[in-house]
Amino acid sequence: MNSKINKSRISEIPIGGTLYIVEASVSDTAQETVISKVKRLILNNTDTAEKLSEQTQNQSEKDSTSPG
């Protein structure tokens, strides 16, 4: 019988009023570490984040100057 050890971890993380359930697992065939993957994702999406940040900042300025 071929038994495989479960290499996953489940965490429950409350943020604000929302409970996030995160399952992390280890892959025997992974070709990059989680650190290199997160770094790559951040670097590949830097332009998008800057644009989003500018849009958010512009919206905040409009909200603060509009009568309310």
C-alpha positions as CSV (number, residue, x, y, z in Angstrom):
1,M,0.0,0.0,0.0
2,N,1.3,3.4,-1.0
3,S,0.7,5.9,1.8
4,K,1.4,9.6,1.3
5,I,2.0,11.9,4.3
6,N,-0.3,15.0,4.3
7,K,2.0,18.0,4.1
8,S,-0.6,20.8,4.5
9,R,-1.3,23.2,7.2
10,I,-4.6,25.1,7.7
11,S,-4.7,28.4,9.5
12,E,-7.7,30.5,10.4
13,I,-6.9,34.3,10.4
14,P,-9.5,36.9,11.4
15,I,-9.0,40.3,9.7
16,G,-11.6,42.9,10.5
17,G,-15.0,41.1,10.5
18,T,-13.9,38.4,8.0
19,L,-12.4,35.0,8.9
20,Y,-9.9,33.8,6.3
21,I,-9.1,30.1,6.1
22,V,-5.8,29.5,4.5
23,E,-4.5,26.1,3.5
24,A,-0.7,25.9,2.8
25,S,0.8,22.7,1.3
26,V,4.2,21.6,0.2
27,S,4.9,20.3,-3.3
28,D,7.6,17.8,-3.9
29,T,7.8,19.1,-7.5
30,A,8.0,22.8,-6.8
31,Q,10.6,24.7,-8.8
32,E,10.8,27.8,-6.7
33,T,10.5,28.8,-3.0
34,V,7.6,30.7,-1.6
35,I,9.9,33.6,-1.0
36,S,11.0,33.8,-4.7
37,K,7.4,33.3,-5.8
38,V,6.1,36.2,-3.7
39,K,9.0,38.4,-4.8
40,R,8.3,37.6,-8.4
41,L,4.6,38.4,-8.0
42,I,5.3,41.7,-6.4
43,L,7.9,42.7,-9.0
44,N,5.8,41.7,-11.9
45,N,2.8,43.7,-10.6
46,T,4.6,46.8,-9.5
47,D,3.3,49.0,-12.3
48,T,-0.3,47.9,-11.6
49,A,0.1,48.6,-7.9
50,E,1.4,52.1,-8.6
51,K,-1.5,52.8,-11.0
52,L,-3.9,51.5,-8.4
53,S,-2.2,53.6,-5.7
54,E,-2.5,56.7,-7.8
55,Q,-6.2,56.0,-8.6
56,T,-6.9,55.4,-4.9
57,Q,-5.1,58.6,-3.9
58,N,-7.0,60.6,-6.6
59,Q,-10.3,59.2,-5.4
60,S,-9.4,60.0,-1.8
61,E,-8.7,63.6,-2.7
62,K,-12.0,63.8,-4.6
63,D,-13.9,62.4,-1.6
64,S,-12.3,64.8,0.9
65,T,-13.1,67.9,-1.3
66,S,-16.7,67.0,-2.1
67,P,-19.3,68.4,0.2
68,G,-20.9,65.9,2.4
